[in-house]
């Protein structure tokens, strides 16, 4: 990851790949596969990023970078046929849920919403489906899916499987190894890691699927800027260090907050009392740095607590070096089954004692 996507070791070669700011490239005659030709087709700055993401997800084919995580989600969902059937978790990234709800109307889709932690019910829902959209842990409820079983079941039933791996990153789980057809990332989050770039990525091991997705990206134009691609590659180089520190902080905060009198529930797969603990322990290489707390006193108490924070930043998004906190039901698109008092914490790399002290003071004052 640190060495991937570097220029060759030759005298006077730069250590980092350059940013190529060109919308078009010199070409004569009929264009052939592999030629750059135009900036919507490819860009030399994308190449090292797409190579690095592919290596992380254990694919021999370069990933495809997109203008945003939502563009990557849309690319994955574009694989559903008109009038087709998709299985999707009841709890997932609300942008994915909103787009599926829109496609349900415009493409006459049948949508089967499932409790993803219920493996038997989810496998049953795959019967006759075209696409299975999976996310584990789920956003924001942090339910853990039995990905190996679900991906094997999807393959058995001829269902195209797509996994949003944003929360876990390829450092904690690699769905392609379990048989996923497509993996989607909001690279805005952990890959970029500094809350200064918006970018998405899609990875597959299938040459046919990649060719189809590349063709659609070219036609639809959801391509990233060279500078954004360069920033994301730079962020990936420190992702392992950032995630290691953030996860250690999250584990300790989950432990302390589970004993806090102002919190009625803590959701974190790394807690031994969490319903997803054993499953996460058996199939992941870590538990991540996202945890959720439910504030005693309801939505108003949660909002008051957020307004009193000083070190934590009340903001959406996640996966950056800074710690962010957000009451998810403030978004109208969030499912009603998400508790009104649930606050999602994206734990950063600050001092864990400082992070806890800030939360503790805000909770005691609310």
C-alpha positions in Angstrom: 0.0 0.0 0.0 2.9 2.4 0.8 4.9 1.2 -2.2 2.1 0.6 -4.6 1.5 3.0 -7.5 5.0 4.5 -7.3 7.0 5.5 -10.4 9.9 3.0 -11.3 13.1 3.1 -9.3 15.2 5.0 -11.8 17.6 7.9 -11.5 15.7 11.2 -11.3 12.3 9.5 -11.3 10.0 11.2 -8.8 9.0 9.3 -5.6 5.4 10.2 -6.1 3.4 9.9 -9.3 2.8 13.4 -10.9 -0.6 15.0 -11.3 -1.5 15.2 -14.9 -3.8 18.1 -15.5 -4.8 17.6 -19.1 -8.3 17.1 -20.6 -7.1 15.6 -23.8 -4.1 13.7 -25.2 -2.2 13.7 -28.5 -3.7 11.1 -30.9 -3.9 10.4 -34.6 -6.1 8.1 -36.6 -8.6 5.6 -35.2 -8.3 5.2 -31.5 -7.5 1.8 -30.0 -7.9 0.2 -26.7 -5.4 1.4 -24.2 -4.9 4.9 -25.7 -5.7 7.8 -23.5 -7.3 10.1 -26.2 -9.5 12.1 -23.8 -9.7 12.9 -20.1 -13.1 11.3 -19.7 -11.7 7.9 -20.8 -8.7 7.8 -18.5 -6.0 9.9 -16.9 -2.4 8.9 -15.9 -3.1 10.1 -12.4 -6.0 7.6 -11.9 -3.8 4.7 -12.9 -1.7 4.3 -9.7 -4.8 4.9 -7.5 -6.8 2.3 -9.3 -3.9 -0.2 -9.2 -3.5 0.4 -5.5 -7.1 -0.1 -4.6 -7.2 -3.3 -6.7 -4.3 -4.7 -4.8 -5.9 -3.9 -1.5 -9.1 -5.7 -2.5 -7.1 -8.6 -4.0 -8.1 -8.1 -7.6 -5.8 -8.5 -10.6 -7.9 -5.9 -12.5 -7.5 -2.2 -11.9 -10.3 -0.6 -9.8 -12.4 2.1 -11.3 -12.3 5.5 -9.7 -15.5 7.7 -9.6 -16.3 11.4 -8.9 -17.8 10.4 -5.5 -18.8 7.5 -3.4 -22.4 8.0 -4.5 -21.3 7.8 -8.1 -19.7 4.5 -7.3 -22.9 3.3 -5.6 -24.9 4.4 -8.7 -22.5 2.5 -10.9 -23.0 -0.7 -8.9 -26.8 -0.2 -8.9 -26.7 0.3 -12.7 -26.1 -3.4 -13.0 -29.7 -4.2 -12.0 -31.9 -4.9 -15.1 -35.1 -3.0 -15.7 -37.9 -4.8 -13.9 -35.3 -6.7 -11.9 -35.2 -7.7 -8.2 -32.8 -6.4 -5.7 -32.2 -7.6 -2.1 -30.9 -4.8 0.2 -30.5 -4.4 4.0 -33.2 -2.5 5.8 -30.3 -0.5 7.4 -27.6 0.7 5.0 -26.1 4.0 3.8 -29.1 6.2 3.3 -27.8 7.4 -0.1 -27.9 3.8 -1.3 -31.4 3.3 0.2 -32.7 6.5 -1.4 -31.3 5.6 -4.8 -32.8 2.1 -4.7 -36.2 3.7 -3.7 -35.9 6.0 -6.7 -35.0 3.1 -9.1 -37.9 1.1 -7.6 -40.2 3.6 -9.4 -38.2 4.5 -12.5 -37.0 1.0 -13.4 -40.0 -0.9 -12.0 -37.8 -2.8 -9.6 -38.9 -5.3 -6.9 -37.0 -4.4 -3.7 -36.7 -7.0 -0.9 -35.5 -5.3 2.3 -34.0 -7.7 4.8 -32.5 -7.9 8.2 -29.0 -8.6 7.1 -27.9 -10.2 10.4 -30.6 -12.8 9.8 -28.6 -15.1 7.4 -31.5 -17.6 6.8 -34.0 -14.9 5.9 -31.5 -13.1 3.7 -30.6 -16.3 1.8 -34.3 -17.0 1.3 -34.8 -13.5 -0.1 -32.1 -14.3 -2.8 -34.5 -16.7 -4.5 -35.2 -15.3 -7.9 -33.3 -12.1 -7.3 -31.0 -10.4 -9.7 -28.8 -8.4 -7.4 -27.8 -8.7 -3.7 -26.6 -5.4 -2.2 -24.7 -6.1 1.0 -23.1 -3.9 3.6 -21.3 -5.1 6.7 -21.2 -3.6 9.3 -24.3 -1.7 8.4 -24.6 2.0 8.5 -25.5 3.2 11.1 -26.8 0.2 13.1 -23.5 -1.8 12.9 -25.2 -5.1 12.2 -22.7 -7.7 11.1 -23.6 -9.9 8.1 -22.3 -13.5 7.6 -20.6 -12.4 4.4 -19.0 -15.8 3.5 -22.4 -17.6 3.8 -24.4 -14.8 2.0 -21.9 -14.5 -0.9 -21.7 -18.3 -1.3 -25.5 -18.4 -1.3 -25.8 -15.6 -3.8 -23.4 -17.4 -6.2 -25.3 -20.7 -5.8 -28.5 -18.9 -6.7 -27.0 -17.0 -9.6 -27.5 -13.6 -7.9 -25.0 -10.8 -8.7 -23.5 -9.7 -5.3 -22.3 -6.2 -4.6 -20.7 -5.3 -1.2 -20.3 -1.7 0.1 -17.0 -2.1 2.0 -16.6 1.5 3.0 -16.9 1.0 6.8 -14.5 -2.0 7.0 -12.0 -1.0 4.3 -10.0 -3.7 2.6 -7.7 -3.7 5.6 -10.4 -5.4 7.7 -12.3 -7.5 5.1 -11.9 -8.3 1.5 -15.3 -9.4 0.1 -13.9 -10.5 -3.3 -12.1 -13.3 -1.5 -15.4 -14.6 -0.3 -16.9 -14.6 -3.8 -18.4 -11.0 -4.1 -18.8 -10.0 -7.7 -18.4 -6.2 -7.1 -17.0 -4.1 -4.2 -17.9 -0.5 -3.8 -16.1 2.2 -1.7 -16.7 5.8 -0.7 -13.0 6.6 -0.9 -13.9 10.0 0.6 -13.8 8.2 4.0 -10.9 6.0 5.2 -9.0 5.9 1.9 -8.7 9.7 1.6 -8.7 10.0 5.4 -8.5 13.7 5.8 -12.0 15.0 5.0 -10.6 17.0 2.0 -11.6 14.9 -1.0 -14.8 13.4 -2.5 -14.1 10.2 -4.5 -15.5 6.7 -5.0 -14.2 3.4 -6.3 -15.5 0.1 -7.7 -13.5 -3.2 -7.8 -14.3 -6.5 -9.5 -12.4 -9.6 -10.6 -14.6 -10.0 -13.7 -13.2 -8.6 -16.9 -16.7 -8.5 -18.4 -18.1 -6.6 -15.4 -15.2 -4.2 -15.4 -15.5 -3.5 -19.1 -19.2 -2.9 -18.7 -18.7 -0.5 -15.7 -15.8 1.3 -17.5 -18.0 1.8 -20.6 -20.8 3.2 -18.4 -18.4 5.5 -16.5 -17.1 6.9 -19.8 -20.6 7.5 -21.2 -22.1 8.9 -17.9 -19.0 11.0 -17.1 -18.8 10.4 -13.3 -15.0 10.6 -13.4 -12.8 12.0 -10.7 -10.5 15.0 -11.0 -6.7 14.3 -11.2 -6.1 16.2 -8.0 -8.7 14.3 -6.1 -7.3 11.0 -7.3 -3.8 12.1 -6.2 -5.0 13.2 -2.8 -6.8 9.8 -2.3 -3.7 7.8 -3.2 -1.7 10.0 -0.7 -4.3 9.2 1.9 -4.2 5.5 1.3 -0.5 5.4 2.1 -1.2 6.1 5.8 -4.6 4.3 6.0 -3.2 1.3 8.0 -1.6 3.6 10.6 -4.7 5.8 10.9 -7.1 2.9 11.2 -5.0 1.1 13.7 -5.0 4.1 16.0 -8.7 5.0 15.4 -9.8 1.5 16.1 -7.8 1.3 19.3 -9.5 4.5 20.4 -12.9 3.2 19.4 -12.5 0.0 21.4 -11.6 1.9 24.5 -14.3 4.5 24.1 -16.9 1.7 23.5 -15.8 0.1 26.8 -16.0 3.3 28.8 -19.2 4.6 27.2 -21.0 1.2 27.9 -20.7 2.1 31.6 -21.8 5.7 31.3 -25.1 6.5 33.0 -26.2 9.0 30.3 -26.0 6.3 27.6 -28.7 3.6 27.3 -26.9 1.5 24.6 -23.6 1.2 22.8 -23.3 -0.5 19.4 -19.8 -1.6 18.5 -18.9 -5.0 17.0 -15.7 -5.0 19.2 -17.7 -5.3 22.4 -18.0 -8.9 23.6 -21.6 -8.1 24.5 -22.5 -6.9 21.0 -24.7 -9.3 18.9 -22.2 -9.1 16.0 -19.0 -9.7 18.1 -18.4 -13.4 17.4 -19.2 -13.0 13.7 -17.0 -10.0 13.3 -14.2 -11.7 15.2 -14.3 -14.7 13.0 -14.4 -13.0 9.6 -12.8 -9.6 10.0 -9.3 -8.5 10.8 -10.5 -5.9 13.2 -13.7 -4.1 14.4 -13.3 -0.7 12.8 -13.6 2.8 14.3 -17.3 3.5 14.1 -19.5 3.1 17.1 -23.0 4.3 18.0 -24.5 5.4 21.2 -28.1 6.0 22.3 -28.5 8.9 24.6 -30.8 8.7 27.6 -33.4 11.4 27.2 -34.1 11.1 23.5 -33.4 13.2 20.5 -33.4 16.5 22.3 -30.8 15.3 24.8 -28.7 13.9 22.0 -28.8 17.3 20.1 -27.9 19.2 23.3 -25.0 16.9 23.9 -23.7 17.4 20.3 -24.0 21.2 20.7 -21.7 21.1 23.8 -18.9 19.1 22.2 -15.6 21.0 21.7 -13.0 18.4 20.5 -15.5 16.3 18.6 -17.0 17.9 15.5 -20.7 17.6 14.9 -20.7 16.7 11.2 -21.7 14.0 8.7 -19.2 11.7 7.0 -16.6 9.5 8.7 -13.2 7.9 8.4 -11.1 11.0 8.8 -8.3 11.7 11.2 -10.6 13.9 13.2 -13.5 12.6 15.4 -17.0 13.3 14.1 -20.4 12.9 15.8 -23.8 13.0 14.3 -27.4 12.1 15.2 -28.4 10.2 12.2 -32.2 10.7 12.3 -31.6 14.4 11.6 -31.6 13.2 8.0 -35.1 12.7 6.7 -34.0 9.7 4.6 -32.8 7.7 7.5 -35.0 4.7 8.2 -37.5 5.1 11.0 -36.1 2.0 12.7 -33.0 3.9 13.5 -33.5 5.3 17.0 -34.1 9.0 17.3 -31.5 9.3 20.0 -28.8 7.3 18.2 -25.5 9.2 17.7 -22.9 7.8 15.3 -19.3 8.4 16.3 -16.5 8.3 13.8 -13.5 8.0 16.0 -10.3 9.7 14.9 -6.7 9.6 16.0 -6.8 12.1 18.8 -5.8 11.2 22.4 -8.5 8.8 23.7 -8.6 10.4 27.1 -9.3 13.8 25.6 -12.0 12.3 23.4 -13.7 10.6 26.3 -13.4 13.7 28.5 -15.2 15.8 25.9 -18.0 13.3 25.5 -18.3 12.9 29.3 -18.6 16.6 29.9 -21.1 17.1 27.1 -23.2 14.2 28.4 -23.2 15.4 32.0 -24.2 18.8 30.9 -27.1 17.7 28.7 
